[in-house]
Amino acid sequence: MMSFLRTRLATRVISVAALLSAFAVEWMLVSVPVSEVSGRVPATVRARDEVVTFAVPAAVTGDSFLVEYAQPGESEKVLVDAFFDNAQLSDATVTALKSLQVSAPTQPGLIAHETSNVGSGSCATKLQIEPVSGQFGNIEFSQNGDDISSNYRELGVRFTGADGLVTLTPQGAFQDGVSPCKVGLSVGDWKQSTAGFLPIKVHVPAGQPFRFHWRNLTERTTTWKTKGSAIALVIFGASANDQFLSDSIAIRPVNPKTGKPDNPPSLEAVAKNHAPLTVSFFGVNQNQLEISASGKGRALRHGSVVRQNILETLMSKYPIPAALFAAGNLALIAWVKRAFLPSRSKAES
C-alpha cells in the first residue's frame, strides 16, 4: 500500500480527487438554496397585475384569525365602503332590519354598503372578517387600482376553505341626538337608506371576492400623515395585532385574458419544518400592496428554488480569507499540473 502511494499514478489520482472535491464544495457554495426568506419576499404587489395569497393564516398569539379595521380616532374622518360580488345578508341582519319595518332580501346577489357623513360629524365604520366555522385555508389580497388618489385606498379580499362573515359597524359621536352616519345599503336592485350604529353582517361564500374602499376626508391625520405611503390599515387576530403567521406567501401575476391568477407563482416563500413565516408588515398603498416577512424556508421563482452565491458574499466581505482561499486554489491547481506534467529536469533525466 505504501509503495503504491509513492507512485506517480497515486499522486495523479489523489490530486484529481482533491481538485474535484474542492470544485464540488465551491459549486455548493455558489448555489445554496435560500433558507431565510427575509428580504426575499417582494416588497410590492402591483395593483391590477398581481395578487398575494397567504396559506393557512393564523394569529401570532394563537387566538382566532380575524381581519379588522377600526378608525383610530374621531379626528380622522375616513369613510369606508364595501362591495360584494356574490353574498347575502345574514339572518341576524335581516331580522334586525325587520324590527325597523324594513323588509330586506334573503337571497344572494351584489351587495354594496356605502357611507357618508351627516352634518359636521364623523362616520367611522368598523369592519371585521372572520370564518363562519373552522378556519380559512387561504386568504388573498389584491387591488383593482381604479383610483390612485393619495387620500384613497382600496383592498380586494378573497378566501378559501371556509365561508366568511363580514361585519360592518358605522360608528361616531351623536350630535343633537342624531347619528353622524348615513348608510346606503343595496342588494341587487333593492336599496335602503339607514342611519348608523346598525351592524350589517354579510355572509360571503368561500371563493367569492369583495372589496373595501377607504376615503380620507381630512388633510391632517395620524394614520394618513404621509401622502403616497403604505398604510397598515388592517390588523389581524382577536388581540388586534399588526402581524400574523402564514405557511406560505405566493405572489401570482393576473392573466389579462381570464382575470385570474396564473400558476406557478412568480415568487413564493414556503415555510420550513412546520414553522410558519411571520408577516411583520402588510401595508395598503395607492396602487400597490407592500409586505415584509421573515422566517426559515424556501424561496421559489416561477416554481424553481431561488439560490444565492455564498462564496461571492464571503469573498467580497472578508478580503484576507478570500486571498488565502484563492492562494489555496492556485496551489491545488499547481499540484495537479505537476502530477501530470513533470518538471523539465525530471523529464530529461
C-alpha positions as CSV (number, residue, x, y, z in Angstrom):
1,M,0.0,0.0,0.0
2,M,2.8,2.5,1.0
3,S,4.7,1.7,-2.2
4,F,1.6,2.4,-4.3
5,L,1.1,5.8,-2.6
6,R,4.7,6.8,-3.7
7,T,3.9,6.1,-7.4
8,R,3.1,8.8,-9.9
9,L,-0.3,7.1,-10.6
10,A,-1.2,7.5,-7.0
11,T,-0.2,11.2,-7.0
12,R,-2.3,11.8,-10.0
13,V,-5.3,10.1,-8.6
14,I,-5.1,11.9,-5.2
15,S,-4.5,15.3,-6.8
16,V,-7.5,14.9,-9.2
17,A,-9.7,13.7,-6.3
18,A,-8.7,16.7,-4.3
19,L,-9.4,19.1,-7.2
20,L,-12.9,17.5,-7.8
21,S,-13.7,17.7,-4.1
22,A,-12.8,21.4,-4.0
23,F,-14.8,22.0,-7.1
24,A,-17.9,20.3,-5.6
25,V,-17.6,22.3,-2.3
26,E,-17.3,25.6,-4.3
27,W,-20.2,24.7,-6.5
28,M,-22.4,24.1,-3.5
29,L,-21.3,27.5,-2.0
30,V,-22.3,29.4,-5.2
31,S,-25.6,27.6,-5.4
32,V,-27.1,27.4,-1.9
33,P,-31.0,27.3,-1.7
34,V,-32.3,30.3,0.1
35,S,-33.3,29.3,3.6
36,E,-34.0,32.8,5.0
37,V,-37.0,34.4,3.3
38,S,-36.5,37.8,4.9
39,G,-35.8,40.2,2.1
40,R,-36.7,37.5,-0.5
41,V,-40.5,38.2,-0.4
42,P,-41.3,41.0,-2.9
43,A,-41.9,44.4,-1.2
44,T,-44.8,45.2,-3.5
45,V,-47.8,43.6,-5.1
46,R,-48.9,45.7,-8.1
47,A,-52.5,46.8,-8.5
48,R,-54.4,45.1,-11.3
49,D,-51.3,42.9,-12.3
50,E,-50.7,40.7,-9.2
51,V,-52.3,39.1,-6.2
52,V,-50.8,37.8,-3.0
53,T,-52.0,34.7,-1.3
54,F,-51.3,33.7,2.3
55,A,-51.7,29.9,3.1
56,V,-53.3,28.9,6.4
57,P,-53.2,32.3,8.0
58,A,-53.0,32.3,11.8
59,A,-52.8,34.9,14.6
60,V,-49.4,35.2,16.2
61,T,-50.9,34.9,19.7
62,G,-52.7,31.6,18.9
63,D,-56.2,33.1,19.1
64,S,-58.8,33.3,16.3
65,F,-57.6,34.7,13.0
66,L,-59.5,37.8,12.1
67,V,-59.1,40.8,9.7
68,E,-60.2,44.0,11.3
69,Y,-60.2,47.8,10.7
70,A,-61.2,50.5,13.2
71,Q,-60.7,54.2,12.8
72,P,-58.0,55.4,15.3
73,G,-59.9,58.5,16.4
74,E,-62.7,60.9,15.6
75,S,-60.2,63.5,14.3
76,E,-59.7,61.2,11.3
77,K,-62.7,61.5,9.0
78,V,-62.4,58.3,6.9
79,L,-65.3,56.8,5.1
80,V,-65.3,53.0,4.5
81,D,-67.4,51.4,1.7
82,A,-67.7,47.7,1.0
83,F,-68.7,45.9,-2.2
84,F,-69.5,42.2,-2.6
85,D,-69.8,40.3,-5.9
86,N,-71.9,37.5,-4.6
87,A,-73.0,37.4,-0.9
88,Q,-76.1,37.7,1.2
89,L,-77.3,39.5,4.3
90,S,-77.0,37.3,7.5
91,D,-80.2,36.1,9.2
92,A,-79.3,38.4,12.2
93,T,-79.2,41.4,9.9
94,V,-82.4,40.5,8.1
95,T,-84.1,40.2,11.5
96,A,-82.7,43.5,12.8
97,L,-83.9,45.3,9.7
98,K,-87.3,43.7,10.0
99,S,-87.6,45.1,13.5
100,L,-87.2,48.5,11.9
101,Q,-90.0,47.8,9.5
102,V,-87.6,47.2,6.7
103,S,-88.0,44.0,4.6
104,A,-84.6,43.0,3.3
105,P,-83.9,40.3,0.6
106,T,-82.5,37.0,1.8
107,Q,-81.2,35.7,-1.5
108,P,-77.5,36.3,-2.5
109,G,-76.5,38.9,-5.0
110,L,-74.4,42.0,-5.5
111,I,-74.2,43.9,-2.2
112,A,-73.0,47.5,-1.6
113,H,-72.5,49.2,1.8
114,E,-71.7,52.9,1.3
115,T,-71.4,55.5,4.0
116,S,-71.5,59.3,4.2
117,N,-71.2,61.9,6.9
118,V,-74.2,63.8,8.3
119,G,-73.5,67.4,9.3
120,S,-70.1,68.0,10.8
121,G,-69.9,64.6,12.4
122,S,-67.6,61.8,11.5
123,C,-68.9,58.4,10.4
124,A,-66.3,55.8,11.2
125,T,-67.1,52.3,10.0
126,K,-65.5,49.4,11.9
127,L,-65.1,46.2,9.9
128,Q,-64.3,42.6,10.7
129,I,-63.7,39.5,8.6
130,E,-63.9,36.1,10.3
131,P,-64.6,32.5,9.3
132,V,-68.1,31.2,9.8
133,S,-66.7,27.9,11.1
134,G,-63.3,26.4,11.2
135,Q,-60.5,28.5,9.6
136,F,-59.6,29.9,6.3
137,G,-57.4,27.7,4.1
138,N,-56.0,30.7,2.1
139,I,-56.7,34.4,2.1
140,E,-55.9,36.5,-1.0
141,F,-55.4,40.3,-1.2
142,S,-55.4,42.4,-4.4
143,Q,-56.2,45.8,-5.8
144,N,-58.1,47.0,-8.8
145,G,-56.2,50.2,-9.0
146,D,-59.2,52.2,-10.2
147,D,-58.3,55.3,-8.1
148,I,-54.8,56.3,-7.2
149,S,-55.6,59.4,-5.1
150,S,-53.3,60.0,-2.1
151,N,-56.4,60.1,0.1
152,Y,-57.9,56.9,-1.2
153,R,-57.0,53.2,-0.5
154,E,-58.6,50.0,-1.9
155,L,-58.2,46.4,-0.9
156,G,-59.7,43.3,-2.5
157,V,-60.2,40.1,-0.4
158,R,-61.0,36.5,-1.3
159,F,-60.6,33.4,1.0
160,T,-60.9,29.7,0.6
161,G,-61.5,26.8,2.9
162,A,-64.5,28.3,4.8
163,D,-67.3,30.8,4.4
164,G,-66.7,34.2,5.9
165,L,-68.7,36.7,7.8
166,V,-68.1,40.4,7.3
167,T,-69.4,42.8,9.9
168,L,-69.7,46.5,9.1
169,T,-70.5,48.7,12.0
170,P,-70.8,52.5,11.4
171,Q,-69.8,54.5,14.5
172,G,-69.4,58.1,15.6
173,A,-70.4,60.5,18.3
174,F,-74.1,61.6,18.3
175,Q,-74.8,65.2,17.6
176,D,-78.1,66.6,19.0
177,G,-79.3,63.0,19.2
178,V,-78.6,62.3,15.5
179,S,-76.2,59.7,14.2
180,P,-73.3,61.2,12.1
181,C,-73.7,58.4,9.6
182,K,-75.8,57.7,6.6
183,V,-75.6,54.3,5.1
184,G,-76.8,53.3,1.6
185,L,-77.3,49.5,1.6
186,S,-78.2,47.7,-1.6
187,V,-78.7,44.0,-2.5
188,G,-79.2,43.6,-6.2
189,D,-82.0,46.1,-7.2
190,W,-83.1,46.5,-3.6
191,K,-81.9,49.7,-2.0
192,Q,-82.4,51.1,1.5
193,S,-81.0,54.1,3.3
194,T,-80.4,53.8,7.1
195,A,-78.8,55.7,9.9
196,G,-75.6,54.5,11.5
197,F,-75.0,52.2,14.5
198,L,-76.8,49.2,13.0
199,P,-74.2,46.4,12.4
200,I,-74.6,44.9,8.9
201,K,-73.4,41.3,8.7
202,V,-72.7,39.8,5.3
203,H,-72.3,36.1,4.7
204,V,-69.7,35.6,1.9
205,P,-69.3,32.1,0.4
206,A,-65.7,30.8,0.1
207,G,-64.0,31.8,-3.1
208,Q,-66.2,34.9,-3.7
209,P,-64.3,38.3,-3.9
210,F,-65.2,41.5,-2.2
211,R,-63.6,44.9,-1.8
212,F,-63.2,47.8,0.7
213,H,-62.7,51.4,-0.2
214,W,-61.2,54.0,2.3
215,R,-61.7,57.7,1.6
216,N,-59.8,60.1,3.9
217,L,-61.7,63.5,4.1
218,T,-59.2,65.4,6.2
219,E,-55.7,66.6,5.5
220,R,-54.1,66.3,8.9
221,T,-54.4,62.8,10.4
222,T,-52.2,60.4,12.2
223,T,-52.7,57.3,10.0
224,W,-52.6,59.1,6.7
225,K,-49.8,61.6,7.7
226,T,-47.6,60.8,4.7
227,K,-49.2,61.0,1.3
228,G,-48.3,58.2,-1.1
229,S,-47.1,55.9,1.6
230,A,-48.3,52.4,2.5
231,I,-50.7,52.4,5.4
232,A,-51.2,49.5,7.8
233,L,-55.0,49.8,7.7
234,V,-56.0,46.3,8.8
235,I,-55.0,44.3,11.8
236,F,-55.1,40.6,12.5
237,G,-56.3,38.3,15.2
238,A,-58.6,38.9,18.2
239,S,-55.7,40.6,20.0
240,A,-55.6,43.3,17.2
241,N,-52.0,42.5,16.2
242,D,-50.4,44.1,13.2
243,Q,-48.6,40.8,12.4
244,F,-49.8,37.3,11.5
245,L,-48.4,33.9,10.5
246,S,-48.6,32.0,7.2
247,D,-47.4,28.7,5.9
248,S,-46.5,30.3,2.6
249,I,-46.7,33.5,0.7
250,A,-47.3,33.5,-3.0
251,I,-47.4,36.4,-5.5
252,R,-49.1,35.5,-8.8
253,P,-49.5,37.6,-11.9
254,V,-53.1,38.1,-13.1
255,N,-53.8,36.7,-16.5
256,P,-55.1,39.6,-18.6
257,K,-57.4,37.3,-20.6
258,T,-59.1,35.4,-17.8
259,G,-58.6,37.9,-15.0
260,K,-57.5,35.0,-12.7
261,P,-54.0,34.4,-11.1
262,D,-51.6,32.3,-13.0
263,N,-49.6,29.2,-11.8
264,P,-46.9,28.7,-10.8
265,P,-46.4,31.9,-8.7
266,S,-43.9,34.4,-10.0
267,L,-42.4,34.4,-6.5
268,E,-43.2,32.2,-3.5
269,A,-41.9,31.8,0.1
270,V,-42.6,28.4,1.7
271,A,-42.1,27.8,5.4
272,K,-39.7,25.1,6.6
273,N,-40.1,22.4,9.3
274,H,-43.7,23.4,10.1
275,A,-42.6,26.8,11.5
276,P,-44.8,29.4,9.8
277,L,-43.5,32.6,8.3
278,T,-44.1,35.8,10.1
279,V,-45.7,38.6,8.1
280,S,-44.5,41.7,10.1
281,F,-46.0,44.4,7.8
282,F,-48.9,44.5,5.5
283,G,-49.4,48.0,4.0
284,V,-52.0,49.3,1.6
285,N,-50.6,52.0,-0.8
286,Q,-52.3,53.9,-3.6
287,N,-51.7,51.3,-6.3
288,Q,-49.8,48.5,-4.6
289,L,-49.6,46.4,-1.5
290,E,-46.4,46.3,0.5
291,I,-45.3,43.2,2.5
292,S,-42.4,42.4,4.9
293,A,-42.0,38.8,6.1
294,S,-39.3,36.7,7.8
295,G,-38.7,33.1,8.7
296,K,-36.8,29.9,7.6
297,G,-38.0,28.4,4.3
298,R,-37.5,28.1,0.6
299,A,-37.9,30.9,-1.9
300,L,-39.1,29.9,-5.4
301,R,-39.2,31.9,-8.5
302,H,-41.6,30.6,-11.2
303,G,-41.6,27.2,-9.4
304,S,-37.7,26.9,-9.2
305,V,-35.8,27.3,-6.0
306,V,-34.0,30.7,-5.7
307,R,-30.3,30.2,-4.9
308,Q,-27.7,32.5,-3.5
309,N,-23.9,32.8,-4.0
310,I,-22.5,32.5,-0.5
311,L,-18.9,32.2,-1.8
312,E,-19.2,35.5,-3.6
313,T,-20.6,37.2,-0.5
314,L,-17.7,35.8,1.6
315,M,-15.1,36.9,-0.9
316,S,-16.4,40.4,-1.0
317,K,-16.8,40.9,2.7
318,Y,-13.7,39.2,4.0
319,P,-10.6,40.0,1.9
320,I,-7.9,38.2,3.9
321,P,-9.7,34.8,4.0
322,A,-10.6,35.4,0.3
323,A,-6.9,35.9,-0.5
324,L,-6.0,32.7,1.4
325,F,-8.8,30.8,-0.4
326,A,-7.6,32.0,-3.8
327,A,-4.0,31.0,-2.9
328,G,-5.2,27.6,-1.9
329,N,-6.9,27.1,-5.3
330,L,-3.8,28.1,-7.1
331,A,-1.7,25.7,-5.1
332,L,-4.1,22.9,-5.7
333,I,-4.1,23.6,-9.5
334,A,-0.3,23.7,-9.5
335,W,-0.1,20.3,-7.7
336,V,-2.4,18.7,-10.3
337,K,-0.3,20.3,-13.0
338,R,3.0,18.9,-11.6
339,A,1.4,15.4,-11.2
340,F,0.6,15.2,-14.9
341,L,3.3,17.5,-16.3
342,P,6.6,16.8,-14.5
343,S,9.3,19.4,-14.5
344,R,11.7,19.6,-17.4
345,S,14.7,18.4,-15.3
346,K,12.8,15.2,-14.4
347,A,11.7,14.6,-17.9
348,E,15.2,14.9,-19.3
349,S,16.6,12.5,-16.6
